[in-house]
Amino acid sequence: MINCTERGRQVERLRAIMHRLRAPGGCPWDAEQTHASLVSNLIEEAYETVDAIQREDWVHLEEELGDLLLQVVFHSELAEEEGRYNLDDVAKGICDKLVRRHPHVYGDGDAQDTGTVLSRWEEIKREEKGDGAEPYLHGVGKGLPALLRAAKLQKKAGKVGFDWPDVTGVLDKIEEELAEVKAELPPAGGEVTPALEAEVGDLLFVVVNLARKLGMDPEVALEGTNVKFEKRFAAMEQELRERGSSLEEASLDEMEEGWVRVKESRASG
């Protein structure tokens, strides 16, 4: 193994470690992995990196970026073993792409604002991929979770003017979609229909649009609510315990009363 501890050579060291782990006599677990088996790891590390950023935990972010980098090195090692490409090829590819897509920095292009940069980026991207004959939204956000993909689809559609001029139109659309959800609700005990599922999907899609129009990242907004809900629920659970009850024993009314007390105490605090 390369014994290099000085700054500037750590990626080379990481690559050598990964090669050793996969080699005969290395680690049995690492040796068994494939691109497919590592997908969940890749997603998990990406989300843990995002979590550290959202919490502004800059110390922990360093560790999470390392874990994410390992996934890139691991997949590159697998590809090299298969005779496809290696980490250098991966790095060269992104370097070349960045140079091509920044002609205002590395060429004679001109871009004085972010809007121009992004517009030119999309033009170059479509030229590179030969997507001229493909639908405009072809491949956008492929593989992303539905919430993130919805935001990317809407953002790209908005670049060619397919968008509400202001947030008022989005709010009106939310009311329209909510009414359509209500119209499809089954009677008590009835089964959920495909039509209702479609209407709920439409409602979610427009709510994502609302976040986008307000300049928010819907994923960040929703995760903030997830965290808030988790903390309030834990506080409600603790309050029930202090009153000699528990989640299993309490009625819905008792839990609701506890929830309101927690919410009001935090608002006043």
Beta strands, then each sheet from edge to edge (+ up, - down):
end
